[in-house]
Amino acid sequence: MDGLTKMWASFTGMGLMIAASFLITFARLKLKGIIRGVVSTVAFLLLLLSIVYMLISIM
């Protein structure tokens, strides 16, 4: 993979980590009940996806 593609994969991973961080903070502070669980699950999935993108950027 060329360097430019690795850079974009890294930026995508960082963006997903930031989005996951904001979502989990919002869920913990503002939401209750089942909605909180759904938003937390989405944040966790974004975090896992960001890990995949970061691993791709290393290769």
C-alpha positions in Angstrom: 0.0 0.0 0.0 1.4 3.4 -0.8 2.0 6.1 1.7 -0.9 8.3 0.8 -3.4 5.5 1.3 -1.8 4.7 4.7 -2.2 8.3 5.7 -5.9 8.3 4.9 -6.5 5.0 6.7 -4.7 6.5 9.7 -6.8 9.7 9.6 -10.0 7.6 9.3 -9.0 5.6 12.3 -8.3 8.7 14.3 -11.6 10.3 13.3 -13.5 7.1 14.3 -11.8 7.1 17.7 -12.8 10.8 18.2 -16.4 10.0 17.2 -16.5 7.0 19.5 -15.2 9.1 22.4 -17.8 11.8 21.9 -20.6 9.3 21.5 -19.7 7.4 24.7 -19.4 10.7 26.7 -22.7 11.9 25.3 -24.4 8.6 26.2 -23.1 8.6 29.7 -24.0 12.2 30.5 -27.2 12.8 28.6 -29.0 9.6 27.8 -30.8 6.9 29.8 -32.3 3.5 29.2 -32.2 1.6 26.0 -31.1 4.6 24.0 -28.0 4.8 26.1 -27.2 1.2 25.5 -27.7 1.6 21.7 -25.4 4.6 21.5 -22.8 2.9 23.7 -22.9 -0.1 21.4 -22.4 2.1 18.3 -19.5 3.8 20.0 -17.9 0.4 20.8 -18.3 -0.7 17.2 -16.8 2.5 15.9 -13.8 1.9 18.3 -13.3 -1.6 16.9 -13.5 -0.3 13.3 -10.9 2.4 14.2 -8.6 -0.3 15.5 -8.9 -2.1 12.2 -8.1 1.1 10.2 -5.1 1.8 12.4 -3.8 -1.8 11.9 -4.3 -1.3 8.1 -2.3 1.9 8.3 0.7 0.1 9.9 0.9 -2.5 7.2 
